[in-house]
Amino acid sequence: MEPIDICVRIGEMRSTSFDFVYEIRKTSGGQIAAVGKVVVVLFNWQKQSKVTISDELRRKVMSLQKTET
């Protein structure tokens, strides 16, 4: 098996959802082997409704993404 690097970041953030964006690269040479995106919707199962992303969560995500390299 060949070693790989997996990178994940938050892409677009909307009012009740955001994207996880994935990139898989071969460790040697850095060639992109695969890319992908998953949309995550915040959901309250008890109320059976979507939940708005709070300003606090937005700030935390932005803070983490600024510190990652």
N, C-alpha and C positions, 0 to 999 in steps of 0.2 A: 504494500500500500504506500502511496505517496503522501508525504506530509502536506497539510493544507492550513491556511489561515482563514478564520471566519470573522468577518466584521459585521457588526449590527449597529444601526443608528435609528433614531426617530426621524422620520421624514415629515410629511405634512401633518399638522395638527389642526383639526377642525373643531367644531363646538362639542361634539360628543364622541369623536373617534380620532385615532391617529394611526400612522403607518409605521411599522417596523420594516426597515429596508436592509436586506442581507446581501453580502457579497462574499463569495468563496473564491480564494486565490490559491494557486499552487505556491508553496513556500519557496521553492527554487524557481526564480525567474519572475514571480509575481503575476503570472498569467491568470486572467479571470476564468474560472472554471464554471461558475454559476452565479446568477443573481436572482433575487426574489423579493416579494413584498407581501406582508400580512397586514390586513386592516383590523385593528382592535377597536371594538365599540364598548364604551363603559356602559354597564347595564345593571340595573337594580332588579334582581330576580323576584324579590318579594312584591315590588310594585309593578313588575313586568313593564318597565319603561327604561329608556336610555337616560344616562346621567350626564350632565354638562361637566366638562373638564374644568376643574377649579383653577383659579389664577395661581394658587400655591403649587399645584402639580405642574402647571406650565413653567413656572419659575424654576422648579427643581429639575425638570427635564432640560431646560435651556442651560442651567448651571452645570449639569453633568456633561452635556455635550461640549461645552466650552473647555472643560478640563481634560477631555479624552483626546488622545492623539492617534 
